[in-house]
Amino acid sequence: ARDSETREGSRQNYFVLRQLSCLAKSLDIYLVANVVDLVLQPSGEEVARRRVGHLHTRQQQVHLRGVHSPGQEPPAYKLFNTDIAFDRHGNLVAKYWKWHPFGSAPYIDEPGEGERRTAKFVTDFGVTFGLAICFDIEFEDPTQRLLDEGVAHFAFSP
């Protein structure tokens, strides 16, 4: 993606992340939230281009209008069902894209093999948490990978 497209995509995510980070810091808590992560793809990558009219809700339409200029073809992007975790200081300590989306295609993307990563974070009280989203808990991966890494506690988003 061009630099300007990358900045616009980042701006879409920035507001929500900033608010969650400030909340974790102001309440002095660890905070895990489930969000949709908009990721612009590099030009040349084979990703289906979506049009704003294909989105179901007005909120989704308004959200994506800021990513491209009127009259231009929207940039290629992916939307991931995402868990993010912040520590007590508001630092982003983990981010996890759901591996097995169920019933959300074509609106939510499934990460490719090179995009799949487990996510865990260690708290200041000595507990390591793995992140898991809904249907992923039914599959060996990523859950078993985290168990093999010694993770015994999970922050789970239904």
Disulfide bonds with the S-S distance in Angstrom:
none
